[in-house]
Amino acid sequence: MFTALLAQADAAGDLDWVVAVDSTVVRAHQHAAGAVKAAQAPNRHLL
């Protein structure tokens, strides 16, 4: 139904087909991205 309405509006020239491209880059922390963590020294403060 929505597709038919869009087709009618487009045929009547009521629509302006504007394409907006967003170039936002999302970066994750290296550990969140699955990177290998360095070995840590044993914790000597354990009880």
FENWO-V983232 format. One record per backbone hydrogen bond with DSSP energy under -0.5 kcal/mol. NH is the residue of the N-H (numbers start at 0). CO is the residue of the C=O. E is the energy in kcal/mol with one decimal. If there is no record, write none. Layout:
BEGIN
nh->NH co->CO e->E
nh->NH co->CO e->E
END
This chain:
BEGIN
nh->4 co->0 e->-2.0
nh->5 co->1 e->-2.4
nh->6 co->2 e->-2.3
nh->7 co->3 e->-2.2
nh->8 co->4 e->-2.5
nh->9 co->5 e->-2.5
nh->10 co->6 e->-2.3
nh->11 co->7 e->-1.8
nh->12 co->9 e->-0.9
nh->13 co->8 e->-2.7
nh->14 co->8 e->-0.6
nh->16 co->14 e->-0.6
nh->17 co->15 e->-1.2
nh->19 co->17 e->-0.5
nh->21 co->19 e->-0.5
nh->22 co->20 e->-0.5
nh->26 co->24 e->-0.6
nh->32 co->28 e->-1.4
nh->33 co->30 e->-1.0
nh->34 co->29 e->-1.9
nh->43 co->41 e->-0.7
nh->45 co->42 e->-0.6
END
